[in-house]
Amino acid sequence: MKKYILSVLSALALAIPMTSNAGEVKIAELNWQSGSMLANIDAYIIEHGYGHDVEIIPGGTEVTINSMLSNGTPNIFSEAWVNLLGDEANTALDTGQLGLVSKDIIFGAGEGFYIPSYVLEQNPELTSFEAVLARPDLFPHPEDPSKGAMMICPGGWSCQNQHINLFTAFDMEAKGWKLLDPGSGAGMDSAWQGAVAKEQALFGYYWSPTALVGSLGIVKLSWDTPYAGDDNWQSCISQPADTCSDPLPTAMPVAETGTVVVPEGLTIGVLGYLAKRKMPEGVTETMLVFGTENQASAEDMAIEFMKLFPEVWESWVSGPAKEKIWATLE
C-alpha cells in the first residue's frame, strides 16, 4: 500500500524534523498547463507563506521521477498522474523513499467520453456512456448519417487502440455506430469547437482539466459498466485491435492525481499545506481558460488564482501563512 504522508501527525513527527528553518524547496513545473500552474501556485504559497527560497525546475513525468529517485530533487512533484508513474516510482512510494502527500487534488481529472452540455439538457437521461450508446440517432456520422459517430483518439495516439477495442467490446457496430477519426489533435479540438459553435451533437473523447473543456462546457459521461480489471485493460483493451480478440466491456480506469514528494527535504508546515491542497470542481478549468484567453504565463495564472479564489487557498494554509500571503497580494 502506498504511504500517504500526514495520514497521522504522530507518524509525520517521527519522519520530519520539528523545525521552523526555511531552506530551499525545488518544485517540478510539468510540461502541461494545469501542472505548470499548480507548481507556480505551490511556489507562491511556499515562498511567501512559509518563507522558503523556491526554485522551479521544468520537466516531464519520467524525467522528474527519475531525478527524485536518483538525486532527491525536486522536493515536490505538484500534479502527478499516479497511474502513469511506473513500477519503480510505485515501489519507492511503498517503501517511503517517496511520499504521496495528497490524492485527488484536481476534481474530475482524467480522460473519458463527452457530449455537449446542451445535448444533455435536451436529453437528461444521457448521463452515461451506455445511455448514449442507445441513441445513435442523436449523433449522426458525417459520412453516413444513418449511423451514430463516436469520435476517438487520432491515429498515432496510444488511446486509439483502447477506443477501437471498446467499440468492439460494447458491440457498437450492431447498435448502429461507426468510429470517427479526427485525424489529429488539432482536428479533434476543431471538431469540438465547431460542434459547440453550431450547437450540434457530438459524442467523443477528451480529457480534463483542459481549457477546451472549461471553455466549451462539454460534459464527461459516467459508466454503468464496472471496470473489468487491469488484465483486460492492459493485456487486451490497450493492445492493437488484431491482438485483442475478445475484449470485455469495461469502464475506463479512474485517473488519480496526487502530489509526490521527497519527504526528507520538507518541513511540517509545507507538508501540512500540501496535504490540504485540493482544487474544487470548475476552478482549474476556469484558470486554464483565463490562461489561454489572455496568453498568461503559469506564474500569472497562479497569482490570478490567488486573487480570484481566496476561499479555496485560505483553507490550505496556516493563519500566519495566510497573513503573509495577503501582504504580498495587496
C-alpha beads as a LAMMPS data file, in Angstrom:
LAMMPS data file: protein, C-alpha beads

330 atoms
329 bonds

1 atom types
1 bond types

-500.0 500.0 xlo xhi
-500.0 500.0 ylo yhi
-500.0 500.0 zlo zhi

Masses

1 110.0

Atoms # bond

1 1 1 0.000 0.000 0.000
2 1 1 1.308 3.473 -0.908
3 1 1 2.276 5.588 2.061
4 1 1 0.228 8.776 2.440
5 1 1 2.333 11.243 4.401
6 1 1 0.400 13.173 7.022
7 1 1 -2.140 10.382 7.431
8 1 1 -1.407 10.753 11.125
9 1 1 0.508 13.553 12.786
10 1 1 2.496 11.217 15.007
11 1 1 3.973 9.429 12.000
12 1 1 4.891 12.765 10.495
13 1 1 6.602 13.931 13.638
14 1 1 8.822 10.862 13.574
15 1 1 9.710 11.266 9.923
16 1 1 10.192 15.043 9.633
17 1 1 12.314 17.230 11.909
18 1 1 10.324 19.695 14.009
19 1 1 12.000 22.798 12.648
20 1 1 10.988 26.245 11.540
21 1 1 14.143 26.791 9.490
22 1 1 13.218 27.717 5.924
23 1 1 15.535 26.177 3.352
24 1 1 15.340 25.944 -0.418
25 1 1 12.467 23.969 -1.931
26 1 1 12.613 22.737 -5.507
27 1 1 9.343 22.233 -7.357
28 1 1 8.833 20.436 -10.667
29 1 1 6.993 22.502 -13.278
30 1 1 5.420 19.961 -15.580
31 1 1 5.032 20.339 -19.320
32 1 1 1.239 20.659 -19.351
33 1 1 -0.830 23.714 -18.488
34 1 1 -2.512 22.630 -15.262
35 1 1 0.660 21.012 -13.908
36 1 1 2.634 24.159 -14.614
37 1 1 0.024 26.380 -12.979
38 1 1 -0.208 24.223 -9.841
39 1 1 3.578 24.212 -9.480
40 1 1 3.548 28.012 -9.561
41 1 1 0.717 28.171 -7.008
42 1 1 2.802 25.952 -4.743
43 1 1 5.860 28.112 -5.325
44 1 1 3.993 31.309 -4.427
45 1 1 2.449 29.900 -1.251
46 1 1 5.596 28.139 -0.037
47 1 1 7.790 31.173 -0.671
48 1 1 5.510 33.928 0.605
49 1 1 3.568 31.995 3.216
50 1 1 6.262 29.727 4.639
51 1 1 9.435 31.701 3.968
52 1 1 11.325 29.256 1.762
53 1 1 13.514 30.067 -1.183
54 1 1 11.892 28.287 -4.120
55 1 1 13.322 27.054 -7.404
56 1 1 11.038 25.848 -10.173
57 1 1 12.513 23.088 -12.339
58 1 1 10.945 22.340 -15.753
59 1 1 10.426 18.697 -16.668
60 1 1 8.136 15.868 -17.699
61 1 1 6.846 12.960 -15.630
62 1 1 9.645 10.465 -16.360
63 1 1 12.482 12.971 -16.008
64 1 1 11.070 14.336 -12.754
65 1 1 10.522 10.948 -11.117
66 1 1 13.965 9.693 -12.170
67 1 1 15.567 12.798 -10.666
68 1 1 13.613 12.433 -7.420
69 1 1 14.709 8.804 -7.116
70 1 1 18.363 9.301 -8.017
71 1 1 19.087 12.819 -6.711
72 1 1 16.401 13.513 -4.122
73 1 1 15.247 16.564 -6.059
74 1 1 12.960 18.224 -6.895
75 1 1 11.277 18.077 -3.496
76 1 1 7.749 18.403 -4.892
77 1 1 6.017 16.972 -7.968
78 1 1 2.839 19.036 -7.701
79 1 1 0.480 17.366 -10.171
80 1 1 1.460 13.740 -10.657
81 1 1 -0.789 11.334 -12.529
82 1 1 -0.193 8.445 -10.163
83 1 1 -1.244 5.668 -12.535
84 1 1 1.440 6.823 -15.014
85 1 1 4.404 6.920 -12.614
86 1 1 5.749 3.426 -13.329
87 1 1 6.820 0.443 -11.264
88 1 1 10.000 1.975 -9.826
89 1 1 8.139 5.007 -8.513
90 1 1 5.384 2.817 -7.047
91 1 1 7.991 0.748 -5.230
92 1 1 9.526 3.957 -3.853
93 1 1 6.084 5.060 -2.645
94 1 1 5.582 1.729 -0.902
95 1 1 8.972 1.886 0.838
96 1 1 8.696 5.563 1.840
97 1 1 11.548 6.834 -0.353
98 1 1 8.846 8.956 -1.968
99 1 1 5.614 10.085 -0.372
100 1 1 2.160 10.647 -1.820
101 1 1 1.091 13.643 0.226
102 1 1 -2.299 14.289 -1.314
103 1 1 -4.570 12.432 -3.702
104 1 1 -7.395 13.536 -5.976
105 1 1 -6.046 17.058 -5.983
106 1 1 -7.978 18.047 -9.126
107 1 1 -11.674 17.226 -9.057
108 1 1 -12.812 15.326 -12.159
109 1 1 -9.356 14.914 -13.669
110 1 1 -8.964 12.199 -16.260
111 1 1 -9.895 11.088 -19.743
112 1 1 -13.240 9.903 -20.978
113 1 1 -16.074 10.424 -23.427
114 1 1 -18.019 13.667 -23.552
115 1 1 -21.139 15.267 -25.013
116 1 1 -22.061 18.981 -25.175
117 1 1 -23.983 20.334 -22.206
118 1 1 -26.928 21.454 -24.376
119 1 1 -27.377 17.879 -25.637
120 1 1 -27.576 16.695 -22.026
121 1 1 -30.061 19.446 -21.167
122 1 1 -32.307 18.309 -24.037
123 1 1 -31.812 14.624 -23.180
124 1 1 -31.244 14.415 -19.405
125 1 1 -31.097 10.626 -19.472
126 1 1 -27.788 10.708 -21.378
127 1 1 -25.516 10.788 -18.343
128 1 1 -23.577 7.597 -19.067
129 1 1 -21.598 6.084 -21.916
130 1 1 -24.085 3.223 -22.125
131 1 1 -27.092 5.572 -22.253
132 1 1 -25.554 7.374 -25.223
133 1 1 -24.977 4.043 -26.999
134 1 1 -28.757 3.556 -27.058
135 1 1 -29.197 6.776 -29.099
136 1 1 -27.012 6.686 -32.233
137 1 1 -29.725 8.741 -33.968
138 1 1 -28.733 11.804 -31.916
139 1 1 -25.098 11.761 -33.084
140 1 1 -25.146 11.212 -36.874
141 1 1 -21.888 10.270 -38.588
142 1 1 -20.841 12.997 -41.091
143 1 1 -20.216 10.418 -43.837
144 1 1 -23.147 8.126 -43.037
145 1 1 -25.975 9.887 -41.160
146 1 1 -27.810 6.596 -40.753
147 1 1 -25.140 5.635 -38.197
148 1 1 -24.043 7.265 -34.973
149 1 1 -20.488 8.635 -34.735
150 1 1 -18.108 8.120 -31.833
151 1 1 -15.082 10.383 -32.202
152 1 1 -11.955 8.627 -30.946
153 1 1 -8.279 9.420 -30.482
154 1 1 -6.490 10.247 -33.741
155 1 1 -4.205 7.700 -35.378
156 1 1 -0.794 7.514 -33.738
157 1 1 -2.133 8.127 -30.225
158 1 1 -1.969 5.099 -27.937
159 1 1 -5.560 5.648 -26.792
160 1 1 -6.873 4.866 -30.288
161 1 1 -6.301 1.150 -29.649
162 1 1 -8.362 1.437 -26.476
163 1 1 -11.242 3.118 -28.252
164 1 1 -11.322 0.638 -31.138
165 1 1 -11.383 -2.234 -28.656
166 1 1 -14.081 -0.563 -26.547
167 1 1 -16.125 -0.206 -29.754
168 1 1 -15.850 -3.983 -30.183
169 1 1 -16.398 -4.795 -26.500
170 1 1 -19.692 -2.874 -26.408
171 1 1 -20.814 -4.332 -29.767
172 1 1 -21.292 -0.809 -31.052
173 1 1 -21.437 -1.672 -34.757
174 1 1 -24.522 -3.808 -34.145
175 1 1 -26.019 -0.917 -32.144
176 1 1 -25.732 1.420 -35.128
177 1 1 -22.402 3.156 -34.577
178 1 1 -19.292 3.931 -36.622
179 1 1 -15.935 5.279 -35.482
180 1 1 -14.865 8.807 -36.367
181 1 1 -11.111 9.511 -36.520
182 1 1 -10.442 13.280 -36.243
183 1 1 -7.058 12.870 -37.943
184 1 1 -5.014 14.815 -35.387
185 1 1 -5.176 16.504 -32.004
186 1 1 -5.908 19.796 -33.747
187 1 1 -8.659 18.082 -35.725
188 1 1 -10.199 16.777 -32.526
189 1 1 -10.165 20.255 -30.984
190 1 1 -11.690 21.727 -34.139
191 1 1 -14.438 19.114 -34.150
192 1 1 -15.441 20.007 -30.593
193 1 1 -15.197 23.741 -31.203
194 1 1 -17.171 23.551 -34.437
195 1 1 -19.906 21.391 -32.958
196 1 1 -20.410 23.661 -29.958
197 1 1 -20.324 26.828 -32.079
198 1 1 -23.164 25.404 -34.200
199 1 1 -24.894 23.717 -31.251
200 1 1 -24.585 20.342 -32.957
201 1 1 -24.432 16.987 -31.215
202 1 1 -21.057 15.301 -30.796
203 1 1 -20.030 12.224 -28.828
204 1 1 -16.319 11.753 -28.415
205 1 1 -13.105 11.572 -26.483
206 1 1 -11.356 14.273 -24.466
207 1 1 -9.775 14.801 -21.076
208 1 1 -9.776 17.174 -18.101
209 1 1 -8.550 19.528 -16.790
210 1 1 -8.153 21.418 -20.059
211 1 1 -9.032 24.877 -21.303
212 1 1 -11.178 23.326 -24.041
213 1 1 -13.440 21.514 -21.559
214 1 1 -13.667 24.649 -19.443
215 1 1 -14.466 26.989 -22.338
216 1 1 -16.887 24.731 -24.227
217 1 1 -18.735 23.269 -21.249
218 1 1 -18.715 19.735 -22.570
219 1 1 -19.752 17.078 -20.051
220 1 1 -17.908 13.848 -19.225
221 1 1 -20.076 10.737 -19.227
222 1 1 -20.131 8.258 -16.353
223 1 1 -20.018 4.473 -16.775
224 1 1 -22.749 1.994 -15.893
225 1 1 -20.364 -0.879 -16.620
226 1 1 -17.763 -1.521 -13.884
227 1 1 -14.045 -1.596 -14.559
228 1 1 -13.237 -5.143 -15.710
229 1 1 -9.727 -5.254 -14.274
230 1 1 -6.145 -4.413 -15.171
231 1 1 -5.544 -7.617 -17.121
232 1 1 -8.404 -6.886 -19.526
233 1 1 -7.380 -3.231 -19.846
234 1 1 -3.636 -3.653 -20.203
235 1 1 -3.429 -7.020 -21.977
236 1 1 -6.352 -6.563 -24.361
237 1 1 -8.088 -3.168 -24.468
238 1 1 -4.809 -1.225 -24.707
239 1 1 -3.318 -3.537 -27.345
240 1 1 -3.710 -3.319 -31.149
241 1 1 -7.160 -4.491 -32.201
242 1 1 -5.828 -7.504 -34.123
243 1 1 -4.286 -8.868 -30.905
244 1 1 -7.365 -8.249 -28.683
245 1 1 -9.846 -10.801 -29.961
246 1 1 -12.263 -10.870 -27.024
247 1 1 -12.288 -7.544 -25.126
248 1 1 -14.597 -7.359 -22.129
249 1 1 -16.942 -4.371 -21.757
250 1 1 -15.394 -2.088 -19.173
251 1 1 -15.302 1.381 -17.756
252 1 1 -12.063 3.259 -18.310
253 1 1 -9.683 3.132 -15.327
254 1 1 -10.038 6.046 -12.945
255 1 1 -7.214 8.551 -13.167
256 1 1 -5.614 9.546 -9.881
257 1 1 -3.851 12.856 -9.452
258 1 1 -1.629 13.383 -6.445
259 1 1 1.362 15.258 -5.111
260 1 1 4.563 13.248 -4.804
261 1 1 7.382 14.466 -2.543
262 1 1 10.815 13.581 -1.301
263 1 1 9.858 13.768 2.411
264 1 1 13.271 14.498 3.943
265 1 1 13.570 17.939 2.333
266 1 1 10.316 19.425 3.602
267 1 1 9.083 20.901 6.874
268 1 1 5.844 20.035 8.648
269 1 1 4.349 23.386 7.614
270 1 1 4.893 22.751 3.901
271 1 1 3.730 19.142 4.123
272 1 1 0.630 20.224 6.015
273 1 1 -0.181 22.724 3.276
274 1 1 0.333 20.150 0.516
275 1 1 -1.847 17.591 2.299
276 1 1 -4.816 20.002 2.409
277 1 1 -4.490 21.281 -1.138
278 1 1 -7.367 20.302 -3.478
279 1 1 -8.861 22.123 -6.454
280 1 1 -12.679 22.136 -6.344
281 1 1 -14.844 21.400 -9.363
282 1 1 -14.523 24.008 -12.116
283 1 1 -11.707 26.036 -10.556
284 1 1 -8.877 24.511 -12.567
285 1 1 -10.790 24.813 -15.840
286 1 1 -11.658 28.445 -15.054
287 1 1 -7.984 29.263 -14.615
288 1 1 -6.934 27.347 -17.733
289 1 1 -9.468 29.312 -19.785
290 1 1 -8.075 32.534 -18.279
291 1 1 -4.544 31.470 -19.199
292 1 1 -5.457 30.551 -22.759
293 1 1 -7.610 33.605 -23.476
294 1 1 -5.049 36.017 -22.010
295 1 1 -1.913 34.168 -23.136
296 1 1 -0.899 34.290 -19.493
297 1 1 2.188 32.613 -18.097
298 1 1 1.846 29.905 -15.450
299 1 1 3.118 32.402 -12.866
300 1 1 0.471 34.955 -13.900
301 1 1 -2.206 32.249 -13.725
302 1 1 -1.083 31.353 -10.203
303 1 1 -1.300 34.944 -8.979
304 1 1 -4.698 35.410 -10.640
305 1 1 -5.900 32.243 -8.905
306 1 1 -4.755 33.601 -5.535
307 1 1 -6.768 36.782 -6.125
308 1 1 -9.890 35.136 -7.560
309 1 1 -10.232 32.165 -5.209
310 1 1 -9.112 33.128 -1.683
311 1 1 -11.871 30.956 -0.226
312 1 1 -10.078 27.971 -1.775
313 1 1 -6.440 28.527 -0.866
314 1 1 -7.047 30.084 2.569
315 1 1 -8.287 26.691 3.772
316 1 1 -4.967 25.119 2.763
317 1 1 -2.616 27.280 4.842
318 1 1 -1.964 28.217 8.458
319 1 1 -3.148 31.537 9.901
320 1 1 0.311 33.162 9.898
321 1 1 0.954 31.962 6.344
322 1 1 -2.356 33.435 5.190
323 1 1 -1.452 36.851 6.610
324 1 1 1.951 36.801 4.925
325 1 1 0.494 35.809 1.583
326 1 1 -2.159 38.550 1.658
327 1 1 0.544 41.094 2.436
328 1 1 2.187 40.268 -0.912
329 1 1 -1.080 40.248 -2.900
330 1 1 -2.458 43.579 -1.693

Bonds

1 1 1 2
2 1 2 3
3 1 3 4
4 1 4 5
5 1 5 6
6 1 6 7
7 1 7 8
8 1 8 9
9 1 9 10
10 1 10 11
11 1 11 12
12 1 12 13
13 1 13 14
14 1 14 15
15 1 15 16
16 1 16 17
17 1 17 18
18 1 18 19
19 1 19 20
20 1 20 21
21 1 21 22
22 1 22 23
23 1 23 24
24 1 24 25
25 1 25 26
26 1 26 27
27 1 27 28
28 1 28 29
29 1 29 30
30 1 30 31
31 1 31 32
32 1 32 33
33 1 33 34
34 1 34 35
35 1 35 36
36 1 36 37
37 1 37 38
38 1 38 39
39 1 39 40
40 1 40 41
41 1 41 42
42 1 42 43
43 1 43 44
44 1 44 45
45 1 45 46
46 1 46 47
47 1 47 48
48 1 48 49
49 1 49 50
50 1 50 51
51 1 51 52
52 1 52 53
53 1 53 54
54 1 54 55
55 1 55 56
56 1 56 57
57 1 57 58
58 1 58 59
59 1 59 60
60 1 60 61
61 1 61 62
62 1 62 63
63 1 63 64
64 1 64 65
65 1 65 66
66 1 66 67
67 1 67 68
68 1 68 69
69 1 69 70
70 1 70 71
71 1 71 72
72 1 72 73
73 1 73 74
74 1 74 75
75 1 75 76
76 1 76 77
77 1 77 78
78 1 78 79
79 1 79 80
80 1 80 81
81 1 81 82
82 1 82 83
83 1 83 84
84 1 84 85
85 1 85 86
86 1 86 87
87 1 87 88
88 1 88 89
89 1 89 90
90 1 90 91
91 1 91 92
92 1 92 93
93 1 93 94
94 1 94 95
95 1 95 96
96 1 96 97
97 1 97 98
98 1 98 99
99 1 99 100
100 1 100 101
101 1 101 102
102 1 102 103
103 1 103 104
104 1 104 105
105 1 105 106
106 1 106 107
107 1 107 108
108 1 108 109
109 1 109 110
110 1 110 111
111 1 111 112
112 1 112 113
113 1 113 114
114 1 114 115
115 1 115 116
116 1 116 117
117 1 117 118
118 1 118 119
119 1 119 120
120 1 120 121
121 1 121 122
122 1 122 123
123 1 123 124
124 1 124 125
125 1 125 126
126 1 126 127
127 1 127 128
128 1 128 129
129 1 129 130
130 1 130 131
131 1 131 132
132 1 132 133
133 1 133 134
134 1 134 135
135 1 135 136
136 1 136 137
137 1 137 138
138 1 138 139
139 1 139 140
140 1 140 141
141 1 141 142
142 1 142 143
143 1 143 144
144 1 144 145
145 1 145 146
146 1 146 147
147 1 147 148
148 1 148 149
149 1 149 150
150 1 150 151
151 1 151 152
152 1 152 153
153 1 153 154
154 1 154 155
155 1 155 156
156 1 156 157
157 1 157 158
158 1 158 159
159 1 159 160
160 1 160 161
161 1 161 162
162 1 162 163
163 1 163 164
164 1 164 165
165 1 165 166
166 1 166 167
167 1 167 168
168 1 168 169
169 1 169 170
170 1 170 171
171 1 171 172
172 1 172 173
173 1 173 174
174 1 174 175
175 1 175 176
176 1 176 177
177 1 177 178
178 1 178 179
179 1 179 180
180 1 180 181
181 1 181 182
182 1 182 183
183 1 183 184
184 1 184 185
185 1 185 186
186 1 186 187
187 1 187 188
188 1 188 189
189 1 189 190
190 1 190 191
191 1 191 192
192 1 192 193
193 1 193 194
194 1 194 195
195 1 195 196
196 1 196 197
197 1 197 198
198 1 198 199
199 1 199 200
200 1 200 201
201 1 201 202
202 1 202 203
203 1 203 204
204 1 204 205
205 1 205 206
206 1 206 207
207 1 207 208
208 1 208 209
209 1 209 210
210 1 210 211
211 1 211 212
212 1 212 213
213 1 213 214
214 1 214 215
215 1 215 216
216 1 216 217
217 1 217 218
218 1 218 219
219 1 219 220
220 1 220 221
221 1 221 222
222 1 222 223
223 1 223 224
224 1 224 225
225 1 225 226
226 1 226 227
227 1 227 228
228 1 228 229
229 1 229 230
230 1 230 231
231 1 231 232
232 1 232 233
233 1 233 234
234 1 234 235
235 1 235 236
236 1 236 237
237 1 237 238
238 1 238 239
239 1 239 240
240 1 240 241
241 1 241 242
242 1 242 243
243 1 243 244
244 1 244 245
245 1 245 246
246 1 246 247
247 1 247 248
248 1 248 249
249 1 249 250
250 1 250 251
251 1 251 252
252 1 252 253
253 1 253 254
254 1 254 255
255 1 255 256
256 1 256 257
257 1 257 258
258 1 258 259
259 1 259 260
260 1 260 261
261 1 261 262
262 1 262 263
263 1 263 264
264 1 264 265
265 1 265 266
266 1 266 267
267 1 267 268
268 1 268 269
269 1 269 270
270 1 270 271
271 1 271 272
272 1 272 273
273 1 273 274
274 1 274 275
275 1 275 276
276 1 276 277
277 1 277 278
278 1 278 279
279 1 279 280
280 1 280 281
281 1 281 282
282 1 282 283
283 1 283 284
284 1 284 285
285 1 285 286
286 1 286 287
287 1 287 288
288 1 288 289
289 1 289 290
290 1 290 291
291 1 291 292
292 1 292 293
293 1 293 294
294 1 294 295
295 1 295 296
296 1 296 297
297 1 297 298
298 1 298 299
299 1 299 300
300 1 300 301
301 1 301 302
302 1 302 303
303 1 303 304
304 1 304 305
305 1 305 306
306 1 306 307
307 1 307 308
308 1 308 309
309 1 309 310
310 1 310 311
311 1 311 312
312 1 312 313
313 1 313 314
314 1 314 315
315 1 315 316
316 1 316 317
317 1 317 318
318 1 318 319
319 1 319 320
320 1 320 321
321 1 321 322
322 1 322 323
323 1 323 324
324 1 324 325
325 1 325 326
326 1 326 327
327 1 327 328
328 1 328 329
329 1 329 330
